[in-house]
Amino acid sequence: MCQTGTNWLLARLAGMDLPIPTCDSELRELASGTWHIVMSDLPLWRARSGTVSYAPLPGGELADVVSWRKGERMGRVVGIDRPISEDGWQWEWRGVEPLTLLTRSRWRFLAGNLRQGWAVTAFEKTLFTPAGFDIYARIAQPNHAMLSAALANLPPDAARRMSIPPLWQSEPLLA
């Protein structure tokens, strides 16, 4: 398992500028492929279910496609993630479509487990969204053990705020 740690996050949220520990090889794999957003404390995911797909680009950037469903409606936003930290694992997202060209968002992986197929991301506040956390899984309906492991990497108050997207919240979690 690779993690940057809750203490780092709490210090960062308090405004302290600390170096960010990483596990490069694992984070490279976390930053590729498709992830299901299975839990979030961000308001936009309360009524939507979504996925995030990352593809490495030259120069350390990532192609970033967020797709979602809200009821019968589908949506998508495309952007580029540019590394903004010395270690390369904190990114600034910017949109590439006409309505999102001026939009920016900073985020990073906090923790992840490739074998179990989960990751935790943190997002800084933007003009449009509060700061928050997402839990990603490689499968749409992760089991309790996966969610528990991911939740253990969040500050306790954030873990209590997490909600499950509507697409599968009424379905039982797989054992």
Backbone torsions as a table, in degrees:
resi	resn	phi	psi	omega
1	MET	NA	144.2	179.7
2	CYS	-119.9	132.7	177.9
3	GLN	-150.6	153.5	176.9
4	THR	-96.1	-18.2	172.2
5	GLY	97.4	140.7	178.9
6	THR	-65.2	-36.9	-179.9
7	ASN	-61.4	-40.6	176.8
8	TRP	-61.1	-46.7	-177.2
9	LEU	-61.7	-46.2	-179.5
10	LEU	-61.8	-41.4	177.4
11	ALA	-64.8	-40.7	179.3
12	ARG	-63.6	-44.3	179.2
13	LEU	-65.2	-26.2	177.5
14	ALA	-82.9	0.8	175.7
15	GLY	96.8	2.9	179.0
16	MET	-81.1	139.4	179.6
17	ASP	-100.5	96.5	-176.8
18	LEU	-109.2	151.0	173.0
19	PRO	-63.6	148.0	-174.7
20	ILE	-105.5	115.4	176.7
21	PRO	-72.3	147.7	179.5
22	THR	-143.1	169.3	171.4
23	CYS	-125.1	90.9	-168.3
24	ASP	-52.2	-50.8	-174.0
25	SER	-63.6	-41.8	-179.7
26	GLU	-69.5	-40.5	179.7
27	LEU	-65.7	-32.4	175.8
28	ARG	-60.8	-40.7	179.0
29	GLU	-73.5	-33.6	176.3
30	LEU	-62.7	-32.9	-175.5
31	ALA	-90.2	35.1	174.0
32	SER	-149.9	151.3	179.4
33	GLY	87.8	-172.5	-175.5
34	THR	-104.7	135.5	177.1
35	TRP	-120.9	139.7	171.2
36	HIS	-90.1	135.2	175.6
37	ILE	-83.8	102.8	-172.2
38	VAL	-99.4	-19.5	173.7
39	MET	-151.3	149.3	179.6
40	SER	-160.5	152.8	169.1
41	ASP	-107.8	8.6	177.5
42	LEU	-83.8	131.6	-176.0
43	PRO	-56.5	-33.6	-176.1
44	LEU	-64.3	-21.3	-179.6
45	TRP	-93.0	-0.9	179.2
46	ARG	-66.7	-32.0	-177.7
47	ALA	-113.0	8.5	-177.3
48	ARG	-131.9	152.9	167.5
49	SER	-115.4	142.6	-173.2
50	GLY	-149.4	170.7	173.4
51	THR	-132.2	156.1	173.5
52	VAL	-126.9	129.0	177.6
53	SER	-118.0	128.2	179.0
54	TYR	-114.4	142.6	173.3
55	ALA	-138.5	124.4	179.8
56	PRO	-62.0	140.4	176.7
57	LEU	-119.1	164.2	176.6
58	PRO	-57.4	148.3	177.2
59	GLY	80.5	10.3	178.0
60	GLY	87.5	-2.2	178.1
61	GLU	-77.3	164.2	177.4
62	LEU	-124.7	138.5	164.9
63	ALA	-79.1	139.3	-171.9
64	ASP	-136.3	115.7	178.7
65	VAL	-121.3	118.1	176.7
66	VAL	-104.7	123.1	178.7
67	SER	-119.7	146.0	-179.5
68	TRP	-149.2	163.5	174.9
69	ARG	-128.6	134.1	173.5
70	LYS	-130.1	103.9	-173.0
71	GLY	65.4	-124.4	178.2
72	GLU	-92.4	-7.7	-176.9
73	ARG	-87.7	141.7	177.0
74	MET	-114.0	150.0	177.2
75	GLY	-144.1	165.6	-179.6
76	ARG	-157.2	144.4	172.6
77	VAL	-136.5	138.4	-176.4
78	VAL	-116.2	138.0	178.5
79	GLY	-150.7	178.8	176.4
80	ILE	-121.9	131.6	175.4
81	ASP	-100.2	123.5	179.6
82	ARG	-107.9	129.3	178.2
83	PRO	-64.0	134.7	-178.5
84	ILE	-123.7	-1.1	177.9
85	SER	-110.5	158.7	-178.9
86	GLU	-57.7	-36.6	-179.4
87	ASP	-82.2	-8.3	175.4
88	GLY	82.9	6.9	-175.3
89	TRP	-114.5	15.4	166.3
90	GLN	-117.5	134.4	-173.8
91	TRP	-122.7	158.7	167.4
92	GLU	-116.7	119.4	177.6
93	TRP	-86.1	141.0	170.0
94	ARG	-137.8	141.8	179.5
95	GLY	-72.3	155.7	178.4
96	VAL	-119.0	-1.0	179.1
97	GLU	-98.1	158.0	-174.9
98	PRO	-50.1	-42.9	-177.4
99	LEU	-77.4	-11.9	-176.3
100	THR	-118.7	4.0	-175.6
101	LEU	-56.6	-34.2	-177.8
102	LEU	-94.7	-0.6	-177.9
103	THR	-83.5	135.6	178.4
104	ARG	-131.0	148.5	177.4
105	SER	-151.8	133.0	177.4
106	ARG	-103.6	137.1	-177.6
107	TRP	-153.0	168.5	176.0
108	ARG	-159.7	158.2	169.7
109	PHE	-78.5	132.2	174.5
110	LEU	-94.0	-36.8	-177.0
111	ALA	-161.0	162.7	176.7
112	GLY	-172.0	157.0	177.2
113	ASN	-138.5	105.5	-177.5
114	LEU	-65.0	-39.4	-179.2
115	ARG	-62.1	-43.6	179.3
116	GLN	-83.7	-18.5	175.0
117	GLY	80.6	40.9	176.3
118	TRP	-136.5	159.7	176.9
119	ALA	-150.9	154.6	176.6
120	VAL	-121.0	130.5	177.8
121	THR	-120.9	151.7	176.8
122	ALA	-123.1	140.9	-178.9
123	PHE	-123.0	136.6	175.6
124	GLU	-80.5	159.4	178.3
125	LYS	-62.2	141.7	174.3
126	THR	-125.4	-178.3	174.8
127	LEU	-62.4	-26.5	-172.8
128	PHE	-107.3	-18.9	-175.9
129	THR	-138.4	151.2	173.8
130	PRO	-76.3	168.1	171.5
131	ALA	-64.5	149.6	-179.7
132	GLY	-173.4	-173.9	-174.6
133	PHE	-132.4	147.0	170.8
134	ASP	-124.5	148.9	168.5
135	ILE	-112.3	125.8	-180.0
136	TYR	-106.2	150.4	171.5
137	ALA	-139.6	150.0	177.8
138	ARG	-71.9	-21.6	176.7
139	ILE	-112.1	153.2	-174.4
140	ALA	-69.5	-30.2	-178.1
141	GLN	-126.8	83.8	-178.5
142	PRO	-70.2	158.7	178.6
143	ASN	-82.4	171.8	-177.7
144	HIS	-60.0	-38.0	-178.7
145	ALA	-62.7	-41.7	178.4
146	MET	-63.3	-46.9	-179.2
147	LEU	-64.6	-40.7	179.3
148	SER	-62.5	-42.4	179.2
149	ALA	-63.5	-42.6	179.5
150	ALA	-67.3	-44.9	-179.3
151	LEU	-61.4	-30.0	179.8
152	ALA	-64.8	-14.8	-179.7
153	ASN	-95.8	7.8	178.0
154	LEU	-106.2	153.0	169.4
155	PRO	-59.5	145.2	-176.2
156	PRO	-53.2	-41.3	-179.2
157	ASP	-65.7	-34.8	178.1
158	ALA	-70.1	-40.6	179.3
159	ALA	-60.1	-37.1	179.4
160	ARG	-69.8	-25.2	-178.2
161	ARG	-85.3	-9.6	-174.2
162	MET	-65.6	140.2	175.3
163	SER	-124.4	161.9	-178.5
164	ILE	-101.6	132.1	179.7
165	PRO	-57.6	152.7	-172.7
166	PRO	-67.2	-23.9	-174.9
167	LEU	-59.0	-35.9	-176.6
168	TRP	-131.8	13.1	-177.0
169	GLN	-65.0	-26.6	179.7
170	SER	-85.0	-11.0	179.2
171	GLU	-83.6	143.7	176.2
172	PRO	-68.2	145.2	175.2
173	LEU	-72.0	142.3	178.9
174	LEU	-68.1	142.8	179.9
175	ALA	-76.7	NA	NA
